[in-house]
Amino acid sequence: MVAAAGERRGLWRSRWAAVGAAVAVTLGGGGMVAVNAASGPASSVITVDPVRVLDTRSDVGLPGPFVSAVSQKLQVTGAVPTSTGTQTPVPVGATGVLLNVTVVSPSANGFLSVRPGDATGVASTSSLNFNAGDLIPNSVQVGLPTSGANAGQIDITYDAYGAKGPTTEVLIDVVGYMVAGGGGATGPAGPAGATGPQGPAGTSGLAPIDRFTPRQLVSGAILECSSTALSPTTATCDGVKLNTLDVSISLPSMNQICNVVTGNIATSIVGIAPNSNPKFVWDGTKWVVSSAPQSAGTGVTCNL
């Protein structure tokens, strides 16, 4: 499910060192890897509804499949081809990009490296690792060069651990980007105003992305999965936690997770016997913590 860019987008300030042309950051499996990071001004991060800018199965973005260990450059800024026609999900001049990257049916074990477009030399930073035949997604942040022949490009390499010839299909969805310039210093707090009436429940912050990642936002809470799986019709999160707490096995709670992540309902739920440990429960508008004896969900599979 890929929504048009710009329908829903959010802005937050990131005071980490600038993500410039020499920065590649990988998220997933609880780890973060930064390559050739250089200090600089802060950046702002802007989220967008997912836009598929690469699908080598249908030659969107680049012709497929990727061959080990041949690098290809993908343009992600300005007007670019997408699965729904030409769009501009990332403006020219963006300093970095947030991606969901998926490998599909690699013919040999290996890793995929996503680097800034002006990267040179042999790719050595892994954005995701996989075995032959896997369908593996991961969240990736990577810096973008803003000038030169590779401005607005990323460099993608499939490496079957040195073997030449194995192939894999690759999918990339843009889910956000970074622009130079962060917020200024925080000013003094103003006086507290009177509490207004509660408004209606809002929609989730991001459009469904059709898959689980090790850590993602679900209706204001951080969902963590100890492991994930993806099939052509379902997405699975095992070891379900919300803000480090258990989640109730109740159908409304699990359906809320599925609704945000895949836009569908739960098709399978796994849990443990009731206990009184604190658990998050979806009350119809928000997550609340309950200590009432009830079963905890340890895994959920959602329809796509």
C-alpha atoms as a printed R data frame, in Angstrom:
    type eleno elety resid chain resno       x       y       z
1   ATOM     1    CA   MET     A     1   0.000   0.000   0.000
2   ATOM     2    CA   VAL     A     2   1.671   3.232  -1.181
3   ATOM     3    CA   ALA     A     3  -0.036   6.592  -0.675
4   ATOM     4    CA   ALA     A     4   0.654   9.745  -2.664
5   ATOM     5    CA   ALA     A     5   3.305  11.998  -1.181
6   ATOM     6    CA   GLY     A     6   2.189  15.049   0.721
7   ATOM     7    CA   GLU     A     7  -1.266  13.847   1.850
8   ATOM     8    CA   ARG     A     8  -0.079  13.662   5.433
9   ATOM     9    CA   ARG     A     9   3.255  14.843   6.693
10  ATOM    10    CA   GLY     A    10   4.755  15.827  10.024
11  ATOM    11    CA   LEU     A    11   7.767  17.841  11.143
12  ATOM    12    CA   TRP     A    12  10.064  17.373  14.086
13  ATOM    13    CA   ARG     A    13  13.458  18.820  14.963
14  ATOM    14    CA   SER     A    14  16.534  16.604  15.080
15  ATOM    15    CA   ARG     A    15  19.508  18.101  16.950
16  ATOM    16    CA   TRP     A    16  21.930  15.346  15.968
17  ATOM    17    CA   ALA     A    17  24.924  16.171  13.759
18  ATOM    18    CA   ALA     A    18  23.993  17.077  10.196
19  ATOM    19    CA   VAL     A    19  23.251  14.178   7.906
20  ATOM    20    CA   GLY     A    20  25.354  15.339   4.986
21  ATOM    21    CA   ALA     A    21  26.817  13.670   1.956
22  ATOM    22    CA   ALA     A    22  29.083  11.462   4.051
23  ATOM    23    CA   VAL     A    23  26.604   9.944   6.504
24  ATOM    24    CA   ALA     A    24  24.848   6.592   6.291
25  ATOM    25    CA   VAL     A    25  22.730   5.450   9.250
26  ATOM    26    CA   THR     A    26  21.079   2.054   9.511
27  ATOM    27    CA   LEU     A    27  18.226   1.259  11.935
28  ATOM    28    CA   GLY     A    28  17.006  -2.221  12.708
29  ATOM    29    CA   GLY     A    29  17.558  -5.104  15.077
30  ATOM    30    CA   GLY     A    30  18.150  -2.646  17.880
31  ATOM    31    CA   GLY     A    31  21.346  -1.297  16.287
32  ATOM    32    CA   MET     A    32  22.513   1.912  14.672
33  ATOM    33    CA   VAL     A    33  25.558   2.246  12.436
34  ATOM    34    CA   ALA     A    34  26.989   5.598  11.278
35  ATOM    35    CA   VAL     A    35  29.606   5.775   8.541
36  ATOM    36    CA   ASN     A    36  31.915   8.758   7.921
37  ATOM    37    CA   ALA     A    37  29.738  11.027  10.057
38  ATOM    38    CA   ALA     A    38  30.835  14.647  10.222
39  ATOM    39    CA   SER     A    39  29.643  17.298  12.646
40  ATOM    40    CA   GLY     A    40  27.614  20.184  11.274
41  ATOM    41    CA   PRO     A    41  24.388  22.134  11.704
42  ATOM    42    CA   ALA     A    42  21.261  20.410  12.925
43  ATOM    43    CA   SER     A    43  18.657  19.055  10.508
44  ATOM    44    CA   SER     A    44  14.865  18.960  10.497
45  ATOM    45    CA   VAL     A    45  13.101  15.684   9.715
46  ATOM    46    CA   ILE     A    46   9.886  15.709   7.669
47  ATOM    47    CA   THR     A    47   7.788  12.548   7.341
48  ATOM    48    CA   VAL     A    48   5.674  11.748   4.272
49  ATOM    49    CA   ASP     A    49   3.246   9.011   3.345
50  ATOM    50    CA   PRO     A    50   5.231   6.078   1.892
51  ATOM    51    CA   VAL     A    51   6.106   6.465  -1.801
52  ATOM    52    CA   ARG     A    52   7.694   3.544  -3.664
53  ATOM    53    CA   VAL     A    53  10.643   4.904  -5.657
54  ATOM    54    CA   LEU     A    54  12.291   1.551  -6.416
55  ATOM    55    CA   ASP     A    55  10.770  -1.786  -7.417
56  ATOM    56    CA   THR     A    56  13.194  -3.780  -9.543
57  ATOM    57    CA   ARG     A    57  10.515  -6.416 -10.171
58  ATOM    58    CA   SER     A    58   8.787  -3.952 -12.508
59  ATOM    59    CA   ASP     A    59  11.795  -1.703 -13.309
60  ATOM    60    CA   VAL     A    60  10.479   1.250 -11.291
61  ATOM    61    CA   GLY     A    61  13.442   3.501 -10.490
62  ATOM    62    CA   LEU     A    62  16.108   1.077 -11.740
63  ATOM    63    CA   PRO     A    63  16.086  -2.067 -13.882
64  ATOM    64    CA   GLY     A    64  16.359  -5.285 -11.929
65  ATOM    65    CA   PRO     A    65  17.483  -7.441 -10.479
66  ATOM    66    CA   PHE     A    66  20.572  -6.246  -8.571
67  ATOM    67    CA   VAL     A    67  23.649  -8.362  -9.288
68  ATOM    68    CA   SER     A    68  26.384  -9.000  -6.695
69  ATOM    69    CA   ALA     A    69  28.464  -6.872  -6.267
70  ATOM    70    CA   VAL     A    70  27.454  -4.205  -8.807
71  ATOM    71    CA   SER     A    71  26.438  -0.842  -7.333
72  ATOM    72    CA   GLN     A    72  23.655   1.280  -8.837
73  ATOM    73    CA   LYS     A    73  22.719   4.930  -8.214
74  ATOM    74    CA   LEU     A    74  19.082   5.875  -7.543
75  ATOM    75    CA   GLN     A    75  17.793   9.449  -7.801
76  ATOM    76    CA   VAL     A    76  15.434  10.216  -4.897
77  ATOM    77    CA   THR     A    77  15.112  14.036  -4.987
78  ATOM    78    CA   GLY     A    78  13.065  16.083  -7.424
79  ATOM    79    CA   ALA     A    79  10.589  14.540  -9.855
80  ATOM    80    CA   VAL     A    80  11.280  10.791  -9.956
81  ATOM    81    CA   PRO     A    81   9.452   7.691 -11.242
82  ATOM    82    CA   THR     A    82   7.327   5.900  -8.625
83  ATOM    83    CA   SER     A    83   4.964   2.943  -8.608
84  ATOM    84    CA   THR     A    84   2.069   5.386  -9.127
85  ATOM    85    CA   GLY     A    85   3.684   7.692 -11.692
86  ATOM    86    CA   THR     A    86   6.120  10.599 -11.492
87  ATOM    87    CA   GLN     A    87   6.131  12.320  -8.082
88  ATOM    88    CA   THR     A    88   8.401  14.517  -5.944
89  ATOM    89    CA   PRO     A    89   8.491  12.786  -2.544
90  ATOM    90    CA   VAL     A    90  11.825  14.440  -1.607
91  ATOM    91    CA   PRO     A    91  12.634  18.037  -2.587
92  ATOM    92    CA   VAL     A    92  15.872  19.023  -4.292
93  ATOM    93    CA   GLY     A    93  18.384  20.100  -1.633
94  ATOM    94    CA   ALA     A    94  17.313  17.572   1.022
95  ATOM    95    CA   THR     A    95  20.285  16.486   3.161
96  ATOM    96    CA   GLY     A    96  19.058  12.977   3.924
97  ATOM    97    CA   VAL     A    97  16.241  10.512   3.360
98  ATOM    98    CA   LEU     A    98  14.280   8.008   5.494
99  ATOM    99    CA   LEU     A    99  13.524   4.739   3.735
100 ATOM   100    CA   ASN     A   100  11.857   1.373   4.148
101 ATOM   101    CA   VAL     A   101  14.086  -1.054   2.220
102 ATOM   102    CA   THR     A   102  13.055  -4.631   1.343
103 ATOM   103    CA   VAL     A   103  14.989  -7.408  -0.402
104 ATOM   104    CA   VAL     A   104  12.914 -10.026  -2.230
105 ATOM   105    CA   SER     A   105  14.095 -13.573  -3.047
106 ATOM   106    CA   PRO     A   106  17.893 -13.152  -3.094
107 ATOM   107    CA   SER     A   107  19.565 -16.093  -4.827
108 ATOM   108    CA   ALA     A   108  22.397 -16.204  -2.255
109 ATOM   109    CA   ASN     A   109  23.109 -15.092   1.309
110 ATOM   110    CA   GLY     A   110  24.465 -11.563   1.581
111 ATOM   111    CA   PHE     A   111  23.791  -7.978   2.585
112 ATOM   112    CA   LEU     A   112  22.434  -4.789   1.045
113 ATOM   113    CA   SER     A   113  24.312  -1.533   1.516
114 ATOM   114    CA   VAL     A   114  22.576   1.832   1.037
115 ATOM   115    CA   ARG     A   115  25.009   4.762   1.012
116 ATOM   116    CA   PRO     A   116  25.079   8.428  -0.050
117 ATOM   117    CA   GLY     A   117  25.158   8.765  -3.825
118 ATOM   118    CA   ASP     A   118  28.726  10.068  -3.906
119 ATOM   119    CA   ALA     A   119  30.104   7.094  -1.950
120 ATOM   120    CA   THR     A   120  33.149   5.452  -3.487
121 ATOM   121    CA   GLY     A   121  35.026   2.206  -2.968
122 ATOM   122    CA   VAL     A   122  33.703  -1.181  -1.898
123 ATOM   123    CA   ALA     A   123  30.467  -1.051   0.124
124 ATOM   124    CA   SER     A   124  31.182  -2.305   3.654
125 ATOM   125    CA   THR     A   125  28.226  -0.924   5.666
126 ATOM   126    CA   SER     A   126  25.282  -3.335   5.828
127 ATOM   127    CA   SER     A   127  21.800  -1.833   5.836
128 ATOM   128    CA   LEU     A   128  20.212  -5.293   6.110
129 ATOM   129    CA   ASN     A   129  21.472  -8.893   6.126
130 ATOM   130    CA   PHE     A   130  19.596 -11.864   4.682
131 ATOM   131    CA   ASN     A   131  19.730 -15.454   3.509
132 ATOM   132    CA   ALA     A   132  18.847 -16.866   0.112
133 ATOM   133    CA   GLY     A   133  15.104 -16.769  -0.581
134 ATOM   134    CA   ASP     A   134  14.307 -14.315   2.237
135 ATOM   135    CA   LEU     A   135  11.814 -11.446   2.159
136 ATOM   136    CA   ILE     A   136  13.454  -8.965   4.563
137 ATOM   137    CA   PRO     A   137  12.510  -5.298   5.290
138 ATOM   138    CA   ASN     A   138  14.400  -2.727   7.329
139 ATOM   139    CA   SER     A   139  14.293   1.007   8.098
140 ATOM   140    CA   VAL     A   140  17.254   2.999   6.753
141 ATOM   141    CA   GLN     A   141  18.343   6.641   7.082
142 ATOM   142    CA   VAL     A   142  21.008   7.823   4.669
143 ATOM   143    CA   GLY     A   143  22.565  11.185   3.877
144 ATOM   144    CA   LEU     A   144  22.253  12.809   0.445
145 ATOM   145    CA   PRO     A   145  24.845  14.863  -1.426
146 ATOM   146    CA   THR     A   146  23.375  18.275  -2.286
147 ATOM   147    CA   SER     A   147  25.782  19.222  -5.079
148 ATOM   148    CA   GLY     A   148  27.833  17.575  -7.801
149 ATOM   149    CA   ALA     A   149  27.037  14.827 -10.271
150 ATOM   150    CA   ASN     A   150  25.424  12.625  -7.587
151 ATOM   151    CA   ALA     A   151  23.273  15.274  -5.898
152 ATOM   152    CA   GLY     A   152  20.067  13.749  -4.521
153 ATOM   153    CA   GLN     A   153  21.191  10.169  -5.191
154 ATOM   154    CA   ILE     A   154  21.742   7.071  -3.071
155 ATOM   155    CA   ASP     A   155  24.176   4.245  -3.853
156 ATOM   156    CA   ILE     A   156  22.794   0.690  -3.539
157 ATOM   157    CA   THR     A   157  24.882  -2.491  -3.537
158 ATOM   158    CA   TYR     A   158  23.918  -6.159  -3.109
159 ATOM   159    CA   ASP     A   159  26.959  -8.137  -1.972
160 ATOM   160    CA   ALA     A   160  26.759 -11.930  -1.741
161 ATOM   161    CA   TYR     A   161  29.823 -11.922   0.538
162 ATOM   162    CA   GLY     A   162  32.201 -11.502  -2.361
163 ATOM   163    CA   ALA     A   163  30.541 -13.925  -4.782
164 ATOM   164    CA   LYS     A   164  29.866 -12.495  -8.232
165 ATOM   165    CA   GLY     A   165  26.650 -13.296 -10.082
166 ATOM   166    CA   PRO     A   166  23.887 -13.869  -7.438
167 ATOM   167    CA   THR     A   167  20.874 -11.584  -7.799
168 ATOM   168    CA   THR     A   168  18.074 -10.060  -5.727
169 ATOM   169    CA   GLU     A   169  15.053  -7.828  -6.256
170 ATOM   170    CA   VAL     A   170  14.932  -4.642  -4.139
171 ATOM   171    CA   LEU     A   171  12.012  -2.419  -3.052
172 ATOM   172    CA   ILE     A   172  12.452   1.061  -1.536
173 ATOM   173    CA   ASP     A   173   9.715   3.288  -0.069
174 ATOM   174    CA   VAL     A   174  10.466   6.896   0.927
175 ATOM   175    CA   VAL     A   175   8.866   7.707   4.310
176 ATOM   176    CA   GLY     A   176  10.600  10.989   5.090
177 ATOM   177    CA   TYR     A   177  13.511  13.308   4.420
178 ATOM   178    CA   MET     A   178  15.855  15.760   6.167
179 ATOM   179    CA   VAL     A   179  16.532  19.395   5.376
180 ATOM   180    CA   ALA     A   180  19.288  21.634   6.721
181 ATOM   181    CA   GLY     A   181  18.487  23.873   9.653
182 ATOM   182    CA   GLY     A   182  17.200  22.898  13.063
183 ATOM   183    CA   GLY     A   183  15.159  24.751  15.627
184 ATOM   184    CA   GLY     A   184  16.741  27.491  17.705
185 ATOM   185    CA   ALA     A   185  17.303  27.346  21.427
186 ATOM   186    CA   THR     A   186  14.205  26.644  23.533
187 ATOM   187    CA   GLY     A   187  12.766  29.790  25.009
188 ATOM   188    CA   PRO     A   188  11.365  30.147  28.524
189 ATOM   189    CA   ALA     A   189   8.081  28.391  29.257
190 ATOM   190    CA   GLY     A   190   4.980  30.565  29.180
191 ATOM   191    CA   PRO     A   191   2.194  30.419  31.754
192 ATOM   192    CA   ALA     A   192  -0.047  27.358  31.656
193 ATOM   193    CA   GLY     A   193  -3.423  27.903  30.079
194 ATOM   194    CA   ALA     A   194  -6.732  26.446  31.183
195 ATOM   195    CA   THR     A   195  -7.395  22.856  30.149
196 ATOM   196    CA   GLY     A   196  -9.762  22.746  27.202
197 ATOM   197    CA   PRO     A   197 -12.321  20.039  26.409
198 ATOM   198    CA   GLN     A   198 -11.088  16.753  25.016
199 ATOM   199    CA   GLY     A   199 -11.206  16.671  21.237
200 ATOM   200    CA   PRO     A   200 -12.079  13.691  19.031
201 ATOM   201    CA   ALA     A   201  -9.537  10.947  18.474
202 ATOM   202    CA   GLY     A   202  -7.110  11.701  15.652
203 ATOM   203    CA   THR     A   203  -5.816   9.356  12.995
204 ATOM   204    CA   SER     A   204  -2.464   7.644  13.228
205 ATOM   205    CA   GLY     A   205   0.574   9.799  12.353
206 ATOM   206    CA   LEU     A   206   1.737   7.770   9.343
207 ATOM   207    CA   ALA     A   207  -0.040   5.839   6.633
208 ATOM   208    CA   PRO     A   208   0.135   2.034   6.942
209 ATOM   209    CA   ILE     A   209   3.504   0.741   5.677
210 ATOM   210    CA   ASP     A   210   2.423  -2.908   5.166
211 ATOM   211    CA   ARG     A   211   5.127  -4.381   7.394
212 ATOM   212    CA   PHE     A   212   6.573  -4.444  10.899
213 ATOM   213    CA   THR     A   213   9.986  -3.034  11.714
214 ATOM   214    CA   PRO     A   214  11.887  -3.708  14.954
215 ATOM   215    CA   ARG     A   215  10.708  -0.345  16.358
216 ATOM   216    CA   GLN     A   216   7.936   1.942  15.107
217 ATOM   217    CA   LEU     A   217   5.254   4.385  16.298
218 ATOM   218    CA   VAL     A   218   1.719   3.028  16.805
219 ATOM   219    CA   SER     A   219  -0.927   5.544  17.932
220 ATOM   220    CA   GLY     A   220   1.443   7.465  20.200
221 ATOM   221    CA   ALA     A   221   3.352   4.481  21.661
222 ATOM   222    CA   ILE     A   222   6.564   2.781  20.529
223 ATOM   223    CA   LEU     A   223   5.873  -0.742  19.254
224 ATOM   224    CA   GLU     A   224   8.841  -3.116  19.508
225 ATOM   225    CA   CYS     A   225   9.106  -6.555  17.876
226 ATOM   226    CA   SER     A   226  11.808  -9.037  18.868
227 ATOM   227    CA   SER     A   227  11.465 -10.496  15.359
228 ATOM   228    CA   THR     A   228   9.357  -9.803  12.277
229 ATOM   229    CA   ALA     A   229   8.189 -11.725   9.231
230 ATOM   230    CA   LEU     A   230   6.513 -10.780   5.971
231 ATOM   231    CA   SER     A   231   4.600 -12.921   3.465
232 ATOM   232    CA   PRO     A   232   2.683 -11.923   0.335
233 ATOM   233    CA   THR     A   233  -0.538 -11.694   2.399
234 ATOM   234    CA   THR     A   234   0.482 -11.150   6.060
235 ATOM   235    CA   ALA     A   235   2.925  -9.309   8.342
236 ATOM   236    CA   THR     A   236   3.970 -10.720  11.737
237 ATOM   237    CA   CYS     A   237   5.425  -9.158  14.920
238 ATOM   238    CA   ASP     A   238   6.748 -11.535  17.588
239 ATOM   239    CA   GLY     A   239   7.698 -10.432  21.108
240 ATOM   240    CA   VAL     A   240   5.157  -7.584  21.058
241 ATOM   241    CA   LYS     A   241   5.900  -4.693  23.451
242 ATOM   242    CA   LEU     A   242   4.541  -1.130  23.724
243 ATOM   243    CA   ASN     A   243   6.834   1.328  25.488
244 ATOM   244    CA   THR     A   244   8.602  -1.793  26.919
245 ATOM   245    CA   LEU     A   245   5.354  -3.117  28.511
246 ATOM   246    CA   ASP     A   246   3.234  -6.124  27.496
247 ATOM   247    CA   VAL     A   247   0.145  -5.604  25.333
248 ATOM   248    CA   SER     A   248  -3.266  -7.071  26.113
249 ATOM   249    CA   ILE     A   249  -4.234 -10.018  23.904
250 ATOM   250    CA   SER     A   250  -7.653  -8.385  23.458
251 ATOM   251    CA   LEU     A   251  -8.838  -8.187  19.877
252 ATOM   252    CA   PRO     A   252  -9.310  -4.363  19.956
253 ATOM   253    CA   SER     A   253  -5.674  -3.937  21.073
254 ATOM   254    CA   MET     A   254  -4.212  -6.250  18.447
255 ATOM   255    CA   ASN     A   255  -6.504  -4.920  15.710
256 ATOM   256    CA   GLN     A   256  -5.346  -1.371  16.514
257 ATOM   257    CA   ILE     A   257  -1.726  -2.426  15.956
258 ATOM   258    CA   CYS     A   258  -2.647  -4.087  12.660
259 ATOM   259    CA   ASN     A   259  -4.762  -1.129  11.548
260 ATOM   260    CA   VAL     A   260  -1.861   1.300  11.992
261 ATOM   261    CA   VAL     A   261   0.862  -0.945  10.520
262 ATOM   262    CA   THR     A   262  -0.956  -2.690   7.647
263 ATOM   263    CA   GLY     A   263  -4.329  -0.949   7.423
264 ATOM   264    CA   ASN     A   264  -6.074  -4.276   8.072
265 ATOM   265    CA   ILE     A   265  -7.084  -6.591  10.950
266 ATOM   266    CA   ALA     A   266  -5.353  -9.303  12.965
267 ATOM   267    CA   THR     A   267  -5.570 -12.772  11.488
268 ATOM   268    CA   SER     A   268  -3.637 -14.615  14.230
269 ATOM   269    CA   ILE     A   269  -2.786 -13.743  17.848
270 ATOM   270    CA   VAL     A   270  -0.460 -15.639  20.225
271 ATOM   271    CA   GLY     A   271  -0.484 -15.028  23.987
272 ATOM   272    CA   ILE     A   272   0.350 -16.271  27.471
273 ATOM   273    CA   ALA     A   273  -1.842 -17.070  30.495
274 ATOM   274    CA   PRO     A   274  -3.477 -14.173  32.387
275 ATOM   275    CA   ASN     A   275  -1.402 -12.338  34.986
276 ATOM   276    CA   SER     A   276  -1.600  -8.966  36.759
277 ATOM   277    CA   ASN     A   277   1.507  -7.418  35.216
278 ATOM   278    CA   PRO     A   278   0.825  -3.929  33.776
279 ATOM   279    CA   LYS     A   279  -0.286  -4.090  30.155
280 ATOM   280    CA   PHE     A   280  -1.289  -1.612  27.493
281 ATOM   281    CA   VAL     A   281  -4.924  -1.866  26.392
282 ATOM   282    CA   TRP     A   282  -6.586   0.040  23.533
283 ATOM   283    CA   ASP     A   283  -9.718   1.730  24.923
284 ATOM   284    CA   GLY     A   284 -11.034   2.807  21.531
285 ATOM   285    CA   THR     A   285  -9.245   6.187  21.393
286 ATOM   286    CA   LYS     A   286  -5.878   5.751  23.142
287 ATOM   287    CA   TRP     A   287  -3.536   3.295  24.881
288 ATOM   288    CA   VAL     A   288  -4.099   2.951  28.642
289 ATOM   289    CA   VAL     A   289  -2.155   0.917  31.205
290 ATOM   290    CA   SER     A   290  -4.090  -1.754  33.107
291 ATOM   291    CA   SER     A   291  -2.978  -4.129  35.891
292 ATOM   292    CA   ALA     A   292  -6.145  -6.244  35.758
293 ATOM   293    CA   PRO     A   293  -5.404  -9.982  35.312
294 ATOM   294    CA   GLN     A   294  -5.493 -10.677  31.591
295 ATOM   295    CA   SER     A   295  -3.469 -12.449  28.935
296 ATOM   296    CA   ALA     A   296  -0.571 -10.744  27.225
297 ATOM   297    CA   GLY     A   297  -0.099 -10.973  23.476
298 ATOM   298    CA   THR     A   298   3.287 -12.341  22.509
299 ATOM   299    CA   GLY     A   299   2.771 -12.254  18.765
300 ATOM   300    CA   VAL     A   300   0.351 -10.886  16.190
301 ATOM   301    CA   THR     A   301  -0.080 -11.581  12.477
302 ATOM   302    CA   CYS     A   302  -1.945  -8.994  10.404
303 ATOM   303    CA   ASN     A   303  -3.583  -9.263   7.005
304 ATOM   304    CA   LEU     A   304  -2.109  -7.038   4.289
